[in-house]
């Protein structure tokens, strides 16, 4: 996140500014659970994938850590969060990378367990056979080389055909739309763009169990964060049937950056999101869940 964001958030919280309001959209709030560990590396979470019907998860920190953990649930809500394993995200030779090269932002996991991670700093996507494994390189699209250092590949998702999708936080298109890049058959293409708003920037993405593309976006107005989730159908013509599922006022949640869309044991679609606290004492790491009604 940009430093000016952090400075403004600190100022707002120190004077006690905060707004709470009922979110808009069909998504129904379930819970917001604070997550804390005393380890120095803990924090900065920017990607999450929920597994095993909501009982476990994998998450990445933007300082190059990946964790596997467990959710203890009480009815619909998360009651406790525990970390089972944590690893540093490794490079192509199994090495721990220098800080500029380990700004990990997006996470996607295929059905066979292969992981993909997107990076800012040196803009790229790498593959991993398992948590803690060394990286396998993927060629870069030519556009990746000119992306903003702190505004590139925040969002990452994989569909049922094992096609990989990523998009930058900051758009570089002339009309301000969001370019979406797809990796299939060994190459990246830019098959379509998404409509954008100057008030929001994309920070997370996932394909849901309904096959639709979910986009998590963050807004910042100088005082705090607001969250938006949109859903699209991906067709040969591009992204269609846009739906607004969630839009919060400033201050409802912290800096939500990662999203996982999954189906619970009652067959309902859930949105699980994680916040990046930027390693700042005045922010918080939280896991936030929303539920989509059957009609949505």
Backbone as JSON, one array per atom type, in Angstrom:
{
  "sequence": "XXXXXXXXXXXXXXXXXXXXXXXXXXXXXXXXXXXXXXXXXXXXXXXXXXXXXXXXXXXXXXXXXXXXXXXXXXXXXXXXXXXXXXXXXXXXXXXXXXXXXXXXXXXXXXXXXXXXXXXXXXXXXXXXXXXXXXXXXXXXXXXXXXXXXXXXXXXXXXXXXXXXXXXXXXXXXXXXXXXXXXXXXXXXXXXXXXXXXXXXXXXXXXXXXXXXXXXXXXXXXXXXXXXXXXXXXXXXXXXXXXXXXXXXXXXXXXXXXXXXXXXXXXXXXXXXXXXXXXXXXXXXXXXXXXXXXXXX",
  "N": [[0.84, -1.19, 0.0], [0.44, 2.32, -0.64], [2.59, 4.77, 0.87], [1.46, 7.22, 1.56], [-1.16, 6.52, 2.07], [-0.94, 5.13, 4.5], [0.0, 7.15, 6.24], [-2.13, 8.95, 6.27], [-4.2, 7.31, 7.28], [-3.22, 6.8, 9.85], [-3.31, 9.37, 10.98], [-6.08, 9.82, 10.94], [-7.07, 7.8, 12.67], [-5.85, 8.47, 15.06], [-7.21, 10.72, 15.86], [-9.57, 9.63, 16.38], [-11.46, 9.2, 14.38], [-14.07, 7.6, 12.73], [-16.29, 5.72, 10.7], [-19.32, 3.99, 10.59], [-21.55, 1.95, 8.87], [-24.39, 0.33, 7.34], [-23.53, -2.11, 5.0], [-23.92, -1.95, 1.41], [-25.6, -3.88, -1.17], [-26.15, -7.4, -2.04], [-24.76, -9.2, -0.47], [-24.46, -10.68, 2.71], [-23.49, -9.77, 5.93], [-21.42, -11.78, 8.01], [-19.26, -12.29, 9.91], [-16.44, -10.71, 11.56], [-13.26, -11.32, 12.35], [-10.66, -10.76, 14.53], [-7.2, -11.29, 14.03], [-4.23, -12.37, 15.37], [-0.75, -12.75, 15.9], [2.31, -13.14, 17.7], [4.71, -13.24, 16.37], [7.46, -11.74, 14.6], [7.28, -11.66, 11.83], [4.63, -11.69, 11.26], [1.74, -10.42, 9.69], [0.56, -8.01, 7.21], [-1.07, -9.39, 5.33], [-2.15, -10.36, 2.15], [-3.34, -12.1, 0.4], [-5.56, -14.92, 0.19], [-6.76, -18.28, 0.42], [-9.47, -20.36, 0.93], [-10.02, -23.62, 2.14], [-11.11, -27.11, 2.25], [-13.9, -27.08, 2.78], [-14.21, -24.77, 4.31], [-12.75, -25.13, 6.62], [-9.98, -24.93, 6.67], [-7.11, -22.98, 5.54], [-4.97, -21.16, 3.27], [-2.64, -18.55, 3.29], [-0.99, -15.53, 2.22], [1.65, -13.26, 2.98], [2.66, -9.87, 2.32], [5.34, -9.63, 2.69], [6.63, -11.86, 1.92], [5.91, -14.33, 3.17], [4.23, -17.46, 3.57], [1.42, -19.14, 4.82], [-0.16, -21.97, 6.31], [-3.25, -22.75, 7.74], [-5.88, -23.18, 10.25], [-9.37, -22.91, 10.71], [-11.44, -22.61, 13.49], [-14.8, -23.1, 13.96], [-17.86, -21.7, 15.11], [-20.98, -22.44, 14.75], [-22.07, -20.36, 12.22], [-19.96, -18.61, 12.35], [-16.44, -17.65, 12.5], [-14.56, -18.8, 15.15], [-12.0, -19.13, 16.1], [-8.57, -18.83, 15.03], [-5.86, -20.57, 13.8], [-2.38, -21.13, 13.14], [-0.82, -23.6, 11.32], [1.44, -24.19, 9.8], [4.25, -22.24, 8.7], [6.05, -20.66, 6.12], [8.81, -19.23, 4.34], [8.47, -17.65, 1.18], [9.92, -18.98, -1.61], [12.6, -18.6, -4.1], [13.59, -19.21, -7.55], [15.71, -20.97, -7.3], [15.34, -22.07, -4.89], [15.96, -20.26, -2.98], [15.85, -17.75, -0.33], [14.35, -14.75, -1.04], [15.47, -11.38, -1.81], [14.18, -8.37, -0.31], [12.89, -6.56, -2.13], [12.17, -8.27, -4.17], [10.37, -10.0, -3.08], [7.77, -9.16, -2.65], [4.95, -10.28, -2.2], [1.68, -10.65, -3.43], [-0.77, -11.63, -4.7], [-2.69, -14.7, -4.59], [-3.42, -17.93, -5.8], [-4.91, -21.15, -6.09], [-4.84, -24.21, -7.71], [-7.12, -26.94, -8.49], [-5.65, -29.29, -8.25], [-3.82, -28.71, -6.34], [-1.58, -27.17, -6.98], [0.1, -24.09, -6.57], [-0.12, -20.59, -7.26], [1.55, -17.47, -7.28], [1.49, -13.98, -7.25], [3.56, -11.1, -7.78], [4.59, -7.86, -6.68], [6.89, -5.09, -7.18], [9.25, -6.57, -8.6], [7.59, -7.38, -11.24], [5.66, -10.17, -11.64], [4.49, -13.6, -12.06], [4.68, -16.61, -10.32], [4.91, -20.21, -10.08], [4.16, -22.89, -7.78], [4.69, -26.12, -6.59], [3.85, -26.99, -4.13], [3.09, -25.79, -0.79], [5.8, -24.05, 0.51], [7.62, -25.02, -1.32], [10.21, -24.65, -3.9], [10.26, -22.09, -6.45], [8.73, -22.17, -9.73], [9.36, -20.69, -12.77], [7.37, -18.4, -14.73], [6.85, -17.06, -17.88], [6.8, -13.51, -18.53], [4.23, -11.18, -19.38], [4.63, -8.58, -21.77], [3.62, -6.15, -20.9], [3.89, -6.22, -18.14], [6.36, -5.27, -17.44], [6.35, -2.52, -17.4], [4.68, -1.68, -15.41], [3.43, 0.04, -12.46], [5.53, 0.36, -9.59], [4.38, 0.02, -7.05], [1.83, -0.77, -7.65], [0.99, -2.95, -9.12], [0.57, -6.33, -9.83], [-1.73, -7.23, -7.99], [-3.99, -8.86, -7.78], [-5.07, -12.24, -8.29], [-6.22, -15.18, -9.88], [-7.56, -18.46, -10.59], [-9.22, -20.43, -13.0], [-11.64, -23.12, -13.64], [-10.59, -24.39, -15.8], [-7.95, -24.29, -15.44], [-6.81, -21.93, -16.28], [-5.06, -18.95, -15.78], [-5.58, -15.83, -14.21], [-4.77, -12.4, -13.96], [-4.44, -9.01, -12.76], [-3.66, -5.5, -12.69], [-3.27, -3.26, -9.86], [-3.18, -0.49, -10.33], [-4.41, 1.08, -13.13], [-3.21, 1.31, -16.49], [-4.34, 1.98, -18.84], [-5.67, 3.97, -21.52], [-8.34, 4.73, -21.27], [-8.84, 4.3, -18.63], [-9.8, 1.84, -17.85], [-9.58, -1.54, -16.46], [-7.0, -3.64, -17.23], [-7.14, -7.08, -17.95], [-5.24, -9.98, -17.62], [-4.6, -13.13, -19.07], [-3.33, -16.35, -18.57], [-2.7, -18.99, -20.55], [-2.14, -22.04, -22.24], [0.61, -21.68, -22.25], [1.16, -18.96, -22.64], [0.73, -15.42, -22.06], [-2.12, -13.37, -22.51], [-4.15, -10.45, -23.23], [-7.2, -10.56, -22.92], [-9.52, -9.06, -22.34], [-10.83, -6.04, -20.83], [-11.82, -4.59, -17.67], [-14.55, -2.59, -16.47], [-13.87, 0.38, -14.64], [-13.55, 2.35, -11.6], [-12.67, 5.51, -10.37], [-12.64, 5.71, -7.68], [-12.01, 3.28, -6.55], [-9.69, 0.52, -6.38], [-8.5, -2.51, -7.82], [-7.71, -5.32, -5.78], [-7.85, -8.0, -5.13], [-8.9, -11.28, -6.27], [-11.03, -13.99, -7.38], [-12.27, -17.12, -8.63], [-15.5, -18.29, -8.24], [-17.46, -21.08, -6.86], [-19.57, -21.11, -8.57], [-18.51, -20.64, -11.0], [-18.12, -18.02, -11.72], [-16.43, -14.81, -11.9], [-14.97, -13.1, -9.32], [-14.31, -9.94, -8.01], [-12.38, -8.17, -5.78], [-12.21, -4.96, -4.46], [-10.54, -1.99, -3.33], [-11.1, 1.06, -1.67], [-9.94, 4.35, -0.81], [-10.13, 7.27, 1.06], [-8.6, 9.19, 2.27], [-9.15, 9.11, 4.94], [-9.81, 6.53, 5.72], [-10.54, 3.05, 4.89], [-12.6, 1.6, 2.33], [-14.66, -0.98, 0.99], [-15.32, -2.96, -1.9], [-17.07, -5.47, -3.73], [-17.36, -6.99, -6.79], [-19.03, -9.03, -9.27], [-18.61, -11.08, -12.14], [-19.51, -12.66, -15.27], [-17.46, -14.66, -17.24], [-16.97, -14.78, -20.59], [-16.66, -15.7, -24.1], [-16.79, -13.23, -25.21], [-15.77, -11.61, -23.32], [-15.86, -9.99, -20.11], [-18.98, -10.09, -18.64], [-22.37, -9.34, -17.53], [-22.21, -7.83, -15.09], [-22.31, -7.57, -11.55], [-23.03, -5.92, -8.5], [-22.03, -6.91, -5.44], [-21.24, -6.24, -2.89], [-20.69, -3.31, -1.02], [-19.09, -1.17, 1.05], [-19.2, 1.44, 3.55], [-16.7, 3.88, 4.46], [-14.37, 2.73, 6.86], [-15.75, 0.54, 7.87], [-14.49, -1.95, 7.62], [-11.04, -3.04, 7.89], [-8.12, -2.82, 5.83], [-8.96, -4.58, 3.44], [-7.62, -7.05, 1.36], [-7.3, -9.61, 0.23], [-9.23, -12.28, -1.21], [-11.39, -15.11, -0.98], [-13.62, -17.31, -2.51], [-16.12, -19.56, -1.82], [-17.99, -22.62, -1.17], [-20.15, -23.44, 1.46], [-21.06, -26.01, 3.95], [-23.76, -26.05, 3.75], [-24.31, -25.49, 1.22], [-24.11, -22.84, 0.48], [-22.77, -19.84, -0.93], [-19.84, -18.32, 0.12], [-17.96, -15.38, 0.95], [-14.76, -14.89, 1.85], [-12.5, -12.75, 3.32], [-9.31, -11.14, 3.79], [-7.37, -8.85, 5.72], [-4.78, -6.47, 5.12], [-2.52, -5.28, 7.31], [-0.37, -3.65, 7.02], [1.74, -3.75, 8.73], [1.41, -1.9, 10.74], [0.76, -0.4, 13.88], [-1.67, 0.77, 14.39], [-3.46, -0.34, 12.7], [-5.29, -3.4, 11.84], [-5.17, -6.96, 11.57], [-7.61, -8.86, 10.09], [-10.08, -11.38, 9.57], [-12.7, -11.49, 7.44], [-16.05, -12.35, 6.81], [-18.67, -12.82, 4.45], [-21.94, -13.71, 3.36], [-23.65, -15.05, 0.57], [-27.0, -14.85, -0.35], [-29.33, -17.44, -1.32], [-30.6, -16.7, -3.65], [-28.85, -15.07, -4.93]],
  "CA": [[0.0, 0.0, 0.0], [1.23, 3.53, -0.71], [2.91, 5.35, 2.17], [0.53, 8.3, 1.89], [-2.32, 5.88, 2.68], [-0.63, 4.82, 5.9], [0.09, 8.38, 7.01], [-3.48, 9.49, 6.43], [-4.94, 6.43, 8.18], [-2.72, 7.04, 11.2], [-3.85, 10.63, 11.44], [-7.51, 9.66, 11.17], [-7.33, 6.98, 13.84], [-5.38, 9.15, 16.25], [-8.23, 11.67, 16.3], [-10.76, 8.86, 16.7], [-12.44, 9.26, 13.28], [-14.49, 6.31, 12.2], [-17.66, 5.69, 10.2], [-19.91, 2.67, 10.48], [-22.84, 1.97, 8.18], [-24.77, -0.95, 6.78], [-23.03, -2.25, 3.62], [-24.88, -2.1, 0.32], [-25.43, -5.1, -1.96], [-26.87, -8.58, -1.56], [-23.95, -9.99, 0.46], [-24.89, -10.52, 4.1], [-22.36, -9.85, 6.86], [-21.42, -12.91, 8.94], [-18.36, -12.08, 11.03], [-15.12, -10.1, 11.38], [-12.49, -11.91, 13.43], [-9.3, -10.24, 14.63], [-6.19, -12.35, 13.96], [-2.96, -11.82, 15.87], [0.35, -13.61, 16.35], [3.39, -12.3, 18.21], [5.91, -13.37, 15.54], [7.84, -10.51, 13.91], [6.91, -11.7, 10.42], [3.18, -11.74, 11.12], [1.06, -9.21, 9.23], [0.65, -7.71, 5.8], [-1.68, -10.44, 4.51], [-2.72, -9.8, 0.93], [-4.0, -13.15, -0.38], [-6.08, -16.03, 1.0], [-7.59, -19.32, -0.2], [-10.13, -21.19, 1.93], [-10.05, -25.01, 1.69], [-11.76, -28.12, 3.12], [-15.24, -26.67, 3.2], [-14.17, -23.67, 5.27], [-12.04, -25.49, 7.85], [-8.56, -24.6, 6.6], [-6.81, -21.89, 4.62], [-3.6, -20.76, 2.96], [-2.58, -17.1, 3.14], [0.35, -14.99, 1.98], [1.97, -11.92, 3.46], [3.4, -9.13, 1.3], [6.77, -9.69, 2.97], [7.2, -13.12, 1.48], [5.58, -15.5, 3.98], [3.01, -18.2, 3.25], [1.02, -19.91, 6.0], [-1.32, -22.87, 6.29], [-3.9, -22.64, 9.04], [-7.15, -23.83, 10.53], [-10.45, -22.14, 11.32], [-12.42, -23.25, 14.37], [-16.04, -22.39, 13.7], [-19.0, -21.84, 16.0], [-22.09, -22.2, 13.83], [-21.67, -19.7, 11.0], [-18.87, -17.67, 12.55], [-15.1, -18.09, 12.88], [-14.33, -18.61, 16.57], [-10.56, -19.09, 16.39], [-7.7, -18.99, 13.87], [-4.55, -21.08, 14.21], [-1.4, -21.38, 12.08], [-0.22, -24.93, 11.42], [2.77, -24.11, 9.19], [4.6, -21.01, 8.0], [7.25, -20.8, 5.3], [9.16, -18.13, 3.45], [8.24, -17.95, -0.23], [11.26, -19.15, -2.16], [12.85, -18.25, -5.48], [13.74, -20.26, -8.55], [16.74, -21.91, -6.86], [15.05, -22.42, -3.51], [16.57, -19.26, -2.11], [15.04, -16.68, 0.23], [14.57, -13.61, -1.93], [15.63, -10.05, -1.24], [12.88, -7.79, -0.01], [12.26, -5.99, -3.31], [11.69, -9.33, -5.04], [9.44, -10.9, -2.38], [6.52, -8.46, -2.34], [3.92, -11.21, -2.67], [0.39, -9.98, -3.32], [-1.93, -12.45, -5.08], [-2.57, -16.14, -4.38], [-4.44, -18.78, -6.41], [-4.59, -22.57, -5.94], [-5.57, -25.09, -8.61], [-7.76, -28.09, -7.84], [-4.65, -30.32, -7.97], [-2.94, -28.25, -5.27], [-0.51, -26.27, -7.42], [-0.13, -22.72, -6.15], [0.42, -19.48, -8.03], [1.73, -16.27, -6.48], [1.87, -12.8, -8.02], [4.5, -10.24, -7.07], [4.89, -6.49, -7.04], [8.33, -4.86, -7.16], [9.6, -7.17, -9.89], [6.22, -7.8, -11.52], [5.69, -11.5, -12.23], [3.72, -14.68, -11.42], [5.44, -17.86, -10.23], [4.15, -21.4, -9.69], [4.74, -23.71, -6.72], [4.05, -27.44, -6.52], [3.25, -27.13, -2.8], [3.5, -24.75, 0.15], [7.18, -24.21, 0.94], [8.48, -25.5, -2.42], [10.86, -23.62, -4.69], [9.42, -21.57, -7.51], [8.9, -22.44, -11.16], [9.11, -19.42, -13.44], [6.41, -18.24, -15.81], [7.22, -15.89, -18.67], [6.01, -12.32, -18.24], [3.66, -10.38, -20.45], [5.44, -7.39, -21.98], [3.06, -5.04, -20.12], [4.29, -6.3, -16.74], [7.64, -4.58, -17.24], [6.15, -1.08, -17.25], [3.68, -1.41, -14.39], [3.88, 0.82, -11.31], [6.21, -0.46, -8.6], [3.49, -0.29, -5.93], [0.46, -0.81, -8.13], [0.91, -3.92, -10.21], [-0.24, -7.55, -9.87], [-2.31, -7.49, -6.67], [-5.07, -9.85, -7.83], [-4.73, -13.46, -9.01], [-7.28, -16.18, -9.78], [-7.46, -19.56, -11.55], [-10.55, -20.97, -13.27], [-11.73, -24.58, -13.66], [-9.78, -24.88, -16.92], [-6.56, -24.0, -15.03], [-6.35, -20.68, -16.86], [-4.69, -18.03, -14.72], [-5.96, -14.45, -14.49], [-4.22, -11.39, -13.06], [-4.71, -7.64, -13.17], [-2.92, -4.57, -11.84], [-4.01, -2.35, -8.99], [-3.26, 0.78, -11.03], [-4.62, 0.9, -14.56], [-2.39, 2.13, -17.38], [-5.05, 2.13, -20.11], [-6.04, 5.36, -21.81], [-9.7, 5.01, -20.81], [-8.95, 4.03, -17.2], [-10.31, 0.5, -17.56], [-8.63, -2.45, -15.81], [-6.61, -4.72, -18.13], [-7.08, -8.42, -17.36], [-4.3, -10.83, -18.35], [-4.9, -14.55, -18.9], [-2.23, -17.26, -18.94], [-3.24, -20.26, -21.04], [-1.34, -22.66, -23.29], [1.99, -21.22, -22.21], [1.39, -17.56, -22.95], [-0.18, -14.41, -21.53], [-2.84, -12.49, -23.42], [-5.02, -9.46, -22.59], [-8.44, -10.82, -23.66], [-10.55, -8.07, -22.1], [-10.65, -5.1, -19.73], [-12.98, -4.43, -16.81], [-14.87, -1.2, -16.15], [-13.21, 0.79, -13.4], [-14.0, 3.57, -10.94], [-11.52, 6.19, -9.78], [-12.73, 5.61, -6.22], [-11.62, 1.94, -6.12], [-8.61, -0.15, -7.1], [-8.57, -3.96, -7.6], [-6.68, -5.85, -4.9], [-8.0, -9.44, -4.97], [-9.83, -11.9, -7.21], [-11.2, -15.43, -7.27], [-13.4, -17.74, -9.3], [-16.34, -18.96, -7.27], [-17.99, -22.4, -7.24], [-20.53, -20.89, -9.65], [-17.75, -20.38, -12.22], [-18.06, -16.59, -12.0], [-15.23, -14.09, -11.5], [-15.23, -12.17, -8.23], [-13.26, -8.94, -7.91], [-12.33, -7.38, -4.56], [-11.62, -3.65, -4.7], [-10.34, -1.16, -2.14], [-11.12, 2.51, -1.82], [-9.33, 5.1, 0.29], [-10.53, 8.66, 0.88], [-7.8, 10.05, 3.14], [-9.49, 8.86, 6.34], [-9.91, 5.11, 5.99], [-10.75, 2.16, 3.76], [-13.91, 1.06, 2.01], [-14.53, -2.25, 0.26], [-16.33, -3.28, -2.9], [-16.93, -6.75, -4.42], [-18.18, -7.15, -7.98], [-19.01, -10.37, -9.86], [-18.77, -11.07, -13.6], [-19.42, -13.89, -16.04], [-16.4, -14.59, -18.25], [-17.4, -15.45, -21.81], [-15.78, -15.43, -25.24], [-16.86, -11.79, -25.49], [-15.13, -10.88, -22.23], [-16.56, -9.98, -18.82], [-20.35, -9.62, -18.82], [-23.31, -9.54, -16.42], [-21.62, -7.27, -13.87], [-23.18, -7.44, -10.38], [-22.45, -5.38, -7.28], [-22.41, -7.78, -4.33], [-20.91, -5.64, -1.59], [-20.04, -2.01, -1.02], [-19.14, -0.67, 2.42], [-18.76, 2.79, 3.84], [-15.36, 3.97, 5.02], [-14.19, 2.37, 8.26], [-16.45, -0.68, 8.29], [-13.44, -2.95, 7.77], [-9.69, -2.55, 7.65], [-7.62, -2.79, 4.45], [-9.18, -5.91, 2.88], [-6.84, -7.2, 0.13], [-7.39, -10.95, -0.32], [-10.59, -12.83, -1.19], [-11.63, -16.48, -1.38], [-15.05, -17.55, -2.7], [-16.26, -21.0, -1.65], [-19.32, -23.08, -0.81], [-20.14, -24.08, 2.78], [-21.71, -27.33, 4.01], [-25.17, -25.87, 3.44], [-24.42, -25.16, -0.19], [-24.17, -21.39, 0.3], [-21.51, -19.22, -1.33], [-19.27, -17.39, 1.1], [-16.82, -14.54, 0.62], [-13.83, -14.73, 2.97], [-11.5, -11.74, 2.97], [-8.28, -10.9, 4.8], [-6.87, -7.47, 5.66], [-3.35, -6.16, 5.19], [-2.35, -4.24, 8.34], [0.8, -2.86, 6.67], [2.65, -3.81, 9.88], [1.19, -0.67, 11.49], [0.11, -0.72, 15.14], [-3.02, 1.33, 14.42], [-4.33, -1.16, 11.86], [-5.51, -4.73, 12.39], [-5.39, -8.09, 10.67], [-8.9, -9.46, 10.38], [-10.72, -12.25, 8.58], [-14.08, -11.02, 7.32], [-16.86, -13.24, 5.98], [-20.02, -12.46, 4.02], [-22.7, -14.82, 2.79], [-24.57, -14.7, -0.49], [-28.27, -15.57, -0.25], [-29.53, -18.45, -2.38], [-31.09, -16.06, -4.86], [-27.82, -14.22, -5.52]],
  "C": [[0.87, 1.24, 0.0], [1.43, 4.15, 0.66], [1.94, 6.46, 2.55], [-0.76, 7.75, 2.47], [-2.09, 5.7, 4.17], [-0.59, 6.07, 6.75], [-1.29, 8.95, 7.28], [-4.32, 8.64, 7.37], [-4.52, 6.66, 9.62], [-3.31, 8.31, 11.78], [-5.33, 10.51, 11.79], [-7.8, 8.89, 12.45], [-6.9, 7.66, 15.12], [-6.38, 10.18, 16.76], [-9.57, 10.98, 16.52], [-11.82, 8.87, 15.63], [-12.8, 7.86, 12.83], [-15.94, 6.39, 11.78], [-18.13, 4.24, 10.14], [-21.27, 2.81, 9.8], [-23.12, 0.59, 7.63], [-24.27, -1.04, 5.34], [-24.19, -2.38, 2.64], [-24.59, -3.4, -0.42], [-26.13, -6.28, -1.31], [-26.07, -9.4, -0.54], [-24.32, -9.65, 1.91], [-23.71, -10.74, 5.04], [-22.53, -11.03, 7.81], [-20.54, -12.62, 10.14], [-17.1, -11.35, 10.59], [-14.29, -10.52, 12.6], [-11.08, -11.36, 13.41], [-8.32, -11.41, 14.73], [-4.86, -11.76, 14.38], [-2.0, -12.93, 16.26], [1.49, -12.69, 16.77], [4.65, -12.34, 17.35], [6.18, -12.07, 14.77], [7.36, -10.48, 12.47], [5.41, -11.57, 10.2], [2.62, -10.39, 10.7], [1.18, -9.05, 7.73], [-0.02, -8.7, 4.88], [-2.46, -9.85, 3.34], [-3.4, -10.83, 0.04], [-4.43, -14.29, 0.52], [-6.86, -16.99, 0.1], [-8.14, -20.2, 0.91], [-10.35, -22.58, 1.35], [-10.89, -25.85, 2.64], [-13.1, -27.64, 3.66], [-15.25, -25.61, 4.27], [-13.39, -23.95, 6.53], [-10.56, -25.13, 7.84], [-8.33, -23.52, 5.56], [-5.31, -21.83, 4.36], [-3.62, -19.26, 2.74], [-1.15, -16.67, 2.91], [0.45, -13.57, 2.53], [2.78, -11.2, 2.39], [4.87, -8.93, 1.66], [7.32, -11.09, 2.76], [7.0, -14.3, 2.39], [4.29, -16.14, 3.47], [2.7, -19.1, 4.43], [-0.13, -20.83, 5.64], [-1.93, -22.83, 7.69], [-5.25, -23.31, 9.09], [-8.12, -22.83, 11.14], [-11.24, -23.05, 12.27], [-13.7, -22.44, 14.26], [-17.09, -22.71, 14.77], [-20.22, -21.43, 15.2], [-21.55, -21.52, 12.58], [-20.36, -18.91, 11.14], [-17.54, -18.33, 12.87], [-14.89, -17.77, 14.36], [-12.85, -18.49, 16.91], [-9.8, -19.37, 15.1], [-6.35, -19.47, 14.36], [-3.68, -21.32, 12.98], [-0.75, -22.74, 12.32], [1.21, -24.95, 10.88], [2.99, -22.7, 8.67], [5.95, -21.2, 7.31], [7.55, -19.46, 4.64], [8.93, -18.57, 2.01], [9.57, -17.88, -0.95], [11.35, -18.77, -3.64], [13.08, -19.46, -6.35], [14.78, -21.31, -8.18], [16.53, -22.34, -5.41], [15.59, -21.44, -2.51], [15.52, -18.32, -1.5], [15.37, -15.41, -0.55], [14.8, -12.31, -1.16], [14.28, -9.35, -1.18], [12.16, -7.24, -1.24], [11.62, -7.06, -4.19], [10.69, -10.26, -4.34], [8.16, -10.2, -1.93], [5.36, -9.26, -2.92], [2.53, -10.65, -2.41], [-0.8, -10.89, -3.6], [-1.65, -13.93, -4.91], [-3.73, -16.84, -5.08], [-3.98, -20.22, -6.32], [-5.47, -23.38, -6.88], [-6.2, -26.24, -7.84], [-6.77, -29.2, -7.51], [-3.63, -29.89, -6.92], [-1.81, -27.35, -5.69], [-0.89, -24.83, -7.06], [0.49, -21.75, -7.14], [0.47, -18.24, -7.14], [2.12, -15.13, -7.42], [2.68, -11.85, -7.13], [4.42, -8.81, -7.6], [6.41, -6.31, -6.92], [8.92, -5.29, -8.49], [8.36, -7.94, -10.33], [6.23, -9.14, -12.27], [4.7, -12.41, -11.51], [4.58, -15.93, -11.45], [4.52, -18.98, -9.75], [4.91, -22.18, -8.63], [3.97, -25.03, -6.65], [3.35, -27.65, -5.18], [3.71, -25.95, -1.95], [4.93, -25.04, 0.61], [8.13, -24.69, -0.13], [9.18, -24.34, -3.1], [10.0, -23.27, -5.89], [9.73, -22.17, -8.87], [8.49, -21.17, -11.89], [8.05, -19.51, -14.51], [6.8, -16.97, -16.56], [6.29, -14.72, -18.36], [5.4, -11.74, -19.52], [4.48, -9.09, -20.56], [4.93, -6.21, -21.15], [3.53, -5.04, -18.67], [5.51, -5.42, -16.46], [7.46, -3.09, -16.96], [5.12, -0.72, -16.19], [4.29, -0.66, -13.21], [4.47, -0.09, -10.24], [5.29, -0.86, -7.44], [2.03, -0.33, -6.39], [0.26, -1.84, -9.21], [0.03, -5.11, -9.85], [-0.74, -7.96, -8.48], [-3.26, -8.68, -6.69], [-4.67, -11.03, -8.71], [-5.83, -14.48, -8.8], [-7.06, -17.25, -10.84], [-8.84, -20.17, -11.75], [-10.51, -22.5, -13.35], [-10.97, -25.2, -14.82], [-8.29, -24.69, -16.66], [-5.97, -22.82, -15.8], [-6.16, -19.66, -15.73], [-5.03, -16.6, -15.14], [-5.3, -13.52, -13.47], [-4.52, -10.02, -13.62], [-4.02, -6.68, -12.22], [-3.83, -3.73, -10.96], [-4.21, -1.0, -9.68], [-3.38, 0.54, -12.53], [-3.69, 1.82, -15.36], [-3.07, 2.34, -18.74], [-5.52, 3.57, -20.29], [-7.43, 5.72, -21.3], [-9.91, 4.7, -19.33], [-9.53, 2.68, -16.85], [-9.2, -0.39, -17.01], [-8.25, -3.55, -16.8], [-6.51, -6.04, -17.39], [-6.19, -9.29, -18.25], [-4.6, -12.29, -18.03], [-3.72, -15.37, -19.4], [-2.84, -18.61, -19.29], [-2.37, -20.75, -22.19], [0.05, -22.03, -23.41], [2.22, -19.77, -22.55], [0.32, -16.67, -22.3], [-0.85, -13.65, -22.67], [-3.63, -11.48, -22.58], [-6.39, -9.55, -23.29], [-9.53, -9.79, -23.45], [-10.12, -7.14, -20.96], [-11.94, -5.05, -18.91], [-13.27, -2.95, -16.6], [-14.35, -0.84, -14.77], [-13.9, 2.03, -12.84], [-12.79, 4.2, -10.28], [-11.51, 6.08, -8.26], [-12.22, 4.28, -5.67], [-10.48, 1.42, -6.99], [-8.69, -1.65, -6.81], [-7.41, -4.46, -6.77], [-6.77, -7.36, -4.71], [-9.01, -9.98, -5.95], [-9.92, -13.39, -6.94], [-12.32, -15.85, -8.21], [-14.2, -18.52, -8.27], [-16.79, -20.33, -7.74], [-19.07, -22.31, -8.31], [-19.85, -20.61, -10.98], [-17.6, -18.91, -12.56], [-16.81, -15.96, -11.38], [-15.59, -13.02, -10.48], [-14.03, -11.24, -8.07], [-13.42, -8.14, -6.62], [-11.61, -6.07, -4.85], [-11.58, -2.84, -3.41], [-10.43, 0.3, -2.52], [-10.5, 3.17, -0.6], [-9.59, 6.58, 0.05], [-9.74, 9.64, 1.73], [-8.07, 9.84, 4.61], [-9.53, 7.37, 6.68], [-10.27, 4.35, 4.72], [-12.22, 1.82, 3.58], [-13.7, -0.1, 1.04], [-15.66, -2.41, -0.74], [-16.03, -4.65, -3.48], [-17.9, -6.77, -5.58], [-18.02, -8.56, -8.53], [-19.32, -10.25, -11.35], [-18.87, -12.51, -14.12], [-18.35, -13.68, -17.11], [-16.82, -15.43, -19.45], [-16.39, -15.17, -22.92], [-15.76, -13.95, -25.59], [-16.18, -10.96, -24.41], [-15.91, -11.02, -20.93], [-17.93, -9.36, -19.0], [-21.12, -9.79, -17.52], [-22.73, -9.05, -15.09], [-22.68, -7.13, -12.77], [-22.39, -6.83, -9.23], [-22.94, -6.2, -6.1], [-22.23, -7.12, -2.98], [-20.25, -4.29, -1.8], [-20.21, -1.41, 0.37], [-18.8, 0.81, 2.47], [-17.34, 2.74, 4.41], [-15.35, 3.57, 6.49], [-14.93, 1.15, 8.73], [-15.46, -1.81, 8.53], [-12.09, -2.28, 7.59], [-9.38, -2.72, 6.16], [-7.74, -4.17, 3.81], [-8.5, -6.03, 1.52], [-6.94, -8.58, -0.51], [-8.8, -11.49, -0.2], [-10.57, -14.28, -1.65], [-13.14, -16.7, -1.42], [-15.27, -19.06, -2.71], [-17.68, -21.33, -1.2], [-19.26, -23.82, 0.52], [-20.95, -25.37, 2.77], [-23.23, -27.26, 3.83], [-25.4, -25.45, 2.0], [-24.47, -23.68, -0.5], [-22.79, -20.86, -0.08], [-21.09, -18.2, -0.28], [-18.12, -16.61, 0.48], [-15.98, -14.39, 1.88], [-12.72, -13.8, 2.54], [-10.54, -11.51, 4.12], [-7.73, -9.49, 4.61], [-5.36, -7.42, 5.81], [-3.18, -5.01, 6.18], [-1.13, -3.37, 8.1], [1.84, -2.8, 7.8], [2.59, -2.5, 10.68], [0.36, -0.95, 12.74], [-1.33, -0.24, 15.19], [-3.95, 0.63, 13.45], [-4.47, -2.55, 12.47], [-5.59, -5.76, 11.26], [-6.72, -8.72, 11.05], [-9.33, -10.35, 9.21], [-12.2, -11.89, 8.59], [-14.84, -11.98, 6.4], [-18.24, -12.64, 5.7], [-20.63, -13.68, 3.35], [-23.59, -14.3, 1.68], [-25.86, -15.49, -0.34], [-28.46, -16.47, -1.46], [-29.93, -17.82, -3.7], [-30.01, -15.26, -5.59], [-26.91, -15.02, -6.42]]
}
